[in-house]
């Protein structure tokens, strides 16, 4: 995309050229788009149908330039969507690996 007045949600990679951050499109990366997922608020969430371990799911998200969902951002909306659409289990971006029972968001 061509930069008109700077990249709002991306980086200028060369004079007049903008590379948009994931989820954004347009000349200045101003338009939020969610082609492969579900838009909830200003987030684009992708629900994989593949059954993975937490670590593999985290790696898969990073490979897609994303991260596991952090429910503190939109907990009710995300939970409501999951219950209404598939009701299966899904991984979130929290862990207690460092200290059992003491959770932290990644």
Secondary structure, DSSP 4 states (H G I P E B T S, - for coil): -B-SS--TTEEEEETTEEEEPTTEESTTS-EE--TTSEEETTEEE----S---HHHHHHHHHHTT-----TTTTHHHHHHHHHHHT------SEE-SSSTT--EE-
